[in-house]
Amino acid sequence: MRNASNRLAIVGNLNVDLWVSPVNRFPKPDEEHIVDSARVELAGTAGYALLACNGLGLETITVSTIGDDAFGQILLNTGERLNLSLGSVEVMTGQETPLSIVFIGSDGSRSIVSTLGAHADMGMEVVLRHDDEIASCDEMFICGSYLLPRLGPADIREYAQTAQRRRQIVAFDPSWDPSGWGDRVRRETLDLLEVVDIYMPNAQELSQLAGRDGWRDAAREVAGLAGELVIKRGAAGACYVTASEWIEVPAFAIDAVNTIGAGDVFDVGYLYARRRGLPPRQRLEFAGAMAAIVVSQTGQREYPSPNAVCSFLRDRVGGDEWGEPVGPESQTWD
């Protein structure tokens, strides 16, 4: 029997983001714009998930690859400053740290240009080098795999089966496919979902995967492959679908300042609420509240504690359930 812990294993794309804002139109050739702000952040789906876990007090193991350049050092320094667990992040000699330049509009929208860098070297051999650590966790969150050329759905499937056999929960959010959602990616992803417990796409990603114009039709087609289908719909809310259940919740009315990482934060909020034993509707509410708190902040972000999320929910939703601790792990939400 494996020695389970309360930690979450995050396997995916850890990188550096350069946020530039506000950018409401791109400069023409040889034209220069002055913007208000540019900031370097620890990022990627794995990075934002890690920061969200840190806010919730959830211990993590993060498996990824970065380069030995200045951006990699910034990432490691940020991890040290925030007391994040980056011991399973491999530094690849002579490689660049993956970088995304994120252009943020005044309405919170974003456009992204990315480099692969050390993510081109992240294959299953990297994951297997850290298998003992991953196996010690209750859950494994595989994320950003479409951005990892050597860790696609077909590469992951056998390992996901192994995790399920040792009774780990497998959550999956591969992000957007920059290669264009070809038949092979779609086929291999649908095949992988059969050994995934929780699949967490956004509505556009789900529609592309299923080859449907509408997310509802896509959800009906994909429902039942993974154990739980959790669909992020941005300002429209979120949806939980299984083979026998369909639950929709609206989003919270907020002023979104910066939506970067919103879906990744939602993912972690959902997993946290799920392990606390909350029913599906409250999982969606907790995850949506957590994302809303993060994207409505200006300046340096802070990732909320469980009590901060519950306080938000008491104000917006009400109900006794957000005033009391939930689940057997601890006596308080902190």
Secondary structure, DSSP 4 states (H G I P E B T S, - for coil): ----EEEEEEEE--EEEEEEE--SSPPPTT-----SEEEEEEEHHHHHHHHHHHHHT--EEEEEEEESSHHHHHHHHHHHHTT---TTEEEETTPPPPEEEEEE-TTS-EEEEE--GGGGG--HHHHHHTHHHHHTEEEEEEE-GGG-TTS-HHHHHHHHHHHHHTT-EEEEE----TT---HHHHHHHHHHHTT-SEE--BHHHHHHHHT-SSHHHHHHHHTTSSSEEEEE-GGG-EEEE-SS-EEEEPPP----S--TTHHHHHHHHHHHHHHTT--HHHHHHHHHHHHHHHHT--SS--PPPHHHHHHHHHHHT--GGGSS--SSS-SS--
